[in-house]
Every structure is written in C-alpha cells, then in structure tokens.
Amino acid sequence: MQLKHVSLLFVLPFCLMLAGCPVSTSHPLTDVAGAAKYDKRLEGTWNQPDVESEATSVKISKGKTDNTYDITVVTEGSSFAADSKNYKGWLADFENMKFLVLKMEDDDPTYYIYHVEIEKDKLVSHTVSFLENGISAITSSAAYREEVRASMKKEGFLKEKKIWKKD
C-alpha cells in the first residue's frame, strides 16, 4: 500500500468529524448519480466534545453538484494530521440504512462511508466494519454493496458511535 493511502486511513477529515477512522476504498458504495435525495438537515456546523478526536467542529454545506455536500473541518482536535480540510460527500440509502459517502477533493479516487442518523440538531454517526470478506473483497461498487449487505448481519458492523450537535 502506498504511503499516501496508509496516511489517509488515519487522517481523513471526515474521520476528523466523526472521530473514527474508516477504511478507504477505491470504489464508492454508490456514486453521485446514485445518491439519495439531498437532505438539508445536514447543512450547518456540527460539533462534538471529544478533543482527543481529530476534529471537534465541521461545517457541511450544499455541494457544487446535485445531491452533494461540501465538508470542511472548522476546528481540529488533538489528533488532526490531514493535508486537507475539504471533502465532497453524498448520502446513500442502502438496505434501510443511511450512509454518508465521502470522497477526497482531488483526483485520487479514495472513498469512505459512515452510517448516519440525522435528527433536528443531532447527528449520530458510526464507522462501519467489513466483516464478511474484508476490504480486499471490494473490487467494484457492486462488490462493496455485497460486502456491506453481508457485514450488516454481523455483530460489530457499526462501531465508534459519535453524537454531534448542530450550532
């Protein structure tokens, strides 16, 4: 694995937001064309109190293209080590769960997902675990969906719960 990809596993700014480091893939769970309807409730500045995480405040705003979000780290936590604070994201409805798909805002096709639950002024997020065949099984978006579908049925699929409050 290239050094760039290894370091990204630990410093993804949305990882900063959600305070759990997800595994990166070279394929998205869904692409932007398959994005779920834009949810305005995600817009705003979200804060969480864990200063040992990689971020304590993140701003989410309407993205440049349909159904996308621009995500910016506002306040770094003590574990912040990323090169960039700006990302593109979109929602994906899959198997009766809502996921936020993230992409680094550069030419490198690096993707992440988080399970999210959105309420009025609260965002609950989890990192996800690939428990069936692991990350190596994700060779396409279709294979990604199959891995997530199978992993959902296993204990420990959702981990690192964080509760974010909206300003």
Buried (B, 14 or more C-beta within 10 A) or exposed (E): EEEEEEEBBEBBBBBBBBBBBBBBBEBBBBBBEBBBEBBEBBBBBBBBEBEEBBBBBBBBEBBEEEBBBBBBBBBBBEBBEBEBBEBBBBBBEBEEBBBBBBBBBEEEEBBBBBBBEBEEEEBBBBBBBBBBEEEEBBEEBEBBBBBBEBBBEEEEBBEBBBBBEBE
